[in-house]
Amino acid sequence: MKQEDLAERLQLSQQSVSNLENKDDLDDDTLEKVANALNIPAEAIKNFTDENAIHVISNNFADSSIASVINNYPINNPIERIVQLYEEKVALYERMLKSEQEKVSLLEELLRNKSMPE
């Protein structure tokens, strides 16, 4: 859910919701209000962990590809995942470039050998 939507349900500003998200602990009254706005029990928020979320997703979605992606990439921060994908892409390009350079070298060698008299 977007912060704006939650802010509207809680009758707060988006910035206030952002501040709530950044807090380590919420008082019981605020936690109850957030839980009601999300239509979930307050205990679900109190007991939330990344592992529990992955477990729920992998057990509740019929598309197993979602679960396999989540389980194969334990990075929780989307920015870290983007950086990881970028680094993998760079490494792939470097391997492709090296392969092309090797092909060119082999072709050049073949041309040199062909043009040399025997």
C-alpha positions as CSV (number, residue, x, y, z in Angstrom):
1,M,0.0,0.0,0.0
2,K,1.2,3.5,-0.8
3,Q,2.0,5.9,2.0
4,E,-0.5,8.3,0.6
5,D,-3.3,5.7,0.8
6,L,-2.4,4.7,4.3
7,A,-2.1,8.4,5.3
8,E,-5.6,9.0,4.0
9,R,-7.0,6.1,6.0
10,L,-5.2,7.2,9.1
11,Q,-6.1,10.9,8.5
12,L,-2.5,11.8,8.6
13,S,0.0,13.4,6.2
14,Q,2.2,11.2,4.0
15,Q,5.2,12.5,5.9
16,S,3.7,11.4,9.2
17,V,3.2,7.9,7.7
18,S,6.8,8.0,6.5
19,N,7.9,8.9,10.0
20,L,5.9,6.0,11.5
21,E,7.6,3.6,9.1
22,N,11.0,4.7,10.2
23,K,10.3,4.2,13.9
24,D,11.6,1.1,15.5
25,D,8.6,0.8,17.9
26,L,5.1,2.1,17.9
27,D,2.9,2.7,20.9
28,D,0.0,0.3,21.2
29,D,-2.6,2.9,20.2
30,T,-0.8,3.9,17.0
31,L,-0.1,0.2,16.2
32,E,-3.8,-0.6,16.6
33,K,-4.8,2.3,14.3
34,V,-2.3,1.2,11.6
35,A,-3.5,-2.4,11.8
36,N,-7.1,-1.4,11.5
37,A,-6.3,0.8,8.5
38,L,-4.5,-2.2,6.9
39,N,-7.3,-4.6,7.9
40,I,-4.8,-6.9,9.6
41,P,-4.4,-7.9,13.3
42,A,-1.9,-5.8,15.3
43,E,-0.2,-9.0,16.2
44,A,0.7,-9.5,12.5
45,I,2.6,-6.3,12.6
46,K,4.3,-7.0,15.9
47,N,5.4,-10.4,14.8
48,F,6.5,-9.4,11.3
49,T,9.8,-10.6,10.0
50,D,11.1,-10.9,6.4
51,E,11.3,-14.7,6.8
52,N,7.6,-14.8,7.8
53,A,6.6,-12.6,4.8
54,I,8.5,-14.9,2.4
55,H,6.9,-17.9,4.0
56,V,3.4,-16.4,3.6
57,I,4.1,-15.4,0.0
58,S,5.6,-18.7,-1.0
59,N,2.7,-20.7,0.5
60,N,-0.1,-18.5,-0.7
61,F,0.6,-17.8,-4.3
62,A,-0.1,-20.4,-6.9
63,D,2.7,-19.1,-9.2
64,S,5.7,-20.8,-7.9
65,S,8.0,-18.6,-9.9
66,I,7.3,-15.8,-7.4
67,A,8.4,-17.9,-4.5
68,S,11.5,-19.2,-6.3
69,V,12.6,-15.7,-7.1
70,I,12.2,-14.6,-3.5
71,N,14.0,-17.6,-2.1
72,N,16.9,-17.4,-4.6
73,Y,17.5,-13.7,-3.9
74,P,17.5,-13.1,-0.2
75,I,18.3,-9.4,-0.7
76,N,15.5,-7.4,1.0
77,N,16.5,-3.9,-0.2
78,P,15.3,-3.2,-3.7
79,I,18.2,-0.8,-4.3
80,E,20.7,-3.5,-3.4
81,R,19.0,-5.9,-5.8
82,I,19.2,-3.3,-8.6
83,V,22.9,-2.8,-7.9
84,Q,23.4,-6.6,-7.9
85,L,21.6,-7.0,-11.2
86,Y,23.6,-4.1,-12.7
87,E,26.9,-5.8,-11.6
88,E,25.8,-9.1,-13.1
89,K,25.0,-7.3,-16.4
90,V,28.4,-5.6,-16.4
91,A,30.1,-9.0,-15.8
92,L,28.1,-10.5,-18.6
93,Y,29.1,-7.7,-21.0
94,E,32.7,-8.2,-20.0
95,R,32.5,-11.9,-20.8
96,M,30.8,-11.3,-24.1
97,L,33.5,-8.7,-25.0
98,K,36.3,-11.1,-24.1
99,S,34.7,-13.8,-26.2
100,E,34.4,-11.5,-29.2
101,Q,38.0,-10.4,-28.8
102,E,39.1,-14.0,-28.8
103,K,37.1,-14.7,-32.0
104,V,38.7,-11.7,-33.7
105,S,42.1,-12.9,-32.7
106,L,41.5,-16.3,-34.1
107,L,40.2,-14.9,-37.4
108,E,43.2,-12.6,-37.7
109,E,45.5,-15.6,-37.1
110,L,43.7,-17.6,-39.7
111,L,44.0,-14.8,-42.2
112,R,47.7,-14.4,-41.5
113,N,48.3,-18.1,-41.9
114,K,46.3,-18.3,-45.1
115,S,48.2,-15.4,-46.7
116,M,51.6,-16.8,-45.8
117,P,53.2,-18.9,-48.6
118,E,53.9,-22.5,-47.7
